[in-house]
C-alpha cells in the first residue's frame, strides 16, 4: 500500500512557527515550469501520450502552474505504479485545488477501471476566516493495481 500526501499546489508559502522545533523551515507550494525537469515533460509526451494530453489540457484551463504541478505528480505516480505490487493499492491525499485533475492523471496512469473509491475527509474550520464558503474537506483517491481487489472487512 502507498499513501501519498504531496503538496497541494496551493500557491502559498509555508513556514514553521517561531519557537517550534522546526522554526526556520519553509516550503514553497507554488510551481512553475522552471521547477520541472524538461526531460520529464518530454518523457511523458513520448511514453504516455494520454497522460500528457490530460496534463496539457489542465494547463490550458488552469495555467502553467497546474501544468508544472501535474508533470511533477505524473512522473512520481508512474514510478509508484512501477513499484506497487500487483495486489497493492494507492491512496492519494489531495484537496479541491487539484483533486479533479489528479483523478484524471491517476486514471491515465493506473487505468480508470482500477479506481476503487474516493474517500472524503470532512472537517470544519471555525471561525470562518473570510467571506466565502469554507473549504471543508480533503479527498483521498483510492486506486488498486489490479482490477480484482482484495478487501479485508474491518470490524
Secondary structure, DSSP 8 states (H G I E B T S, - for coil): -EEE------SEEEE--TTSTTTT-EEEE---GGGS-HHHHHHHHHH-HHHHHHHHHHHHHH-HHHHHHHHHHHHHHHHHHHHS-TT-EEEEEE-TTTHHHHHHHHHHHH-GGGEEEEEEEE---SS-SSSS----EEEEEEEESSSS-------
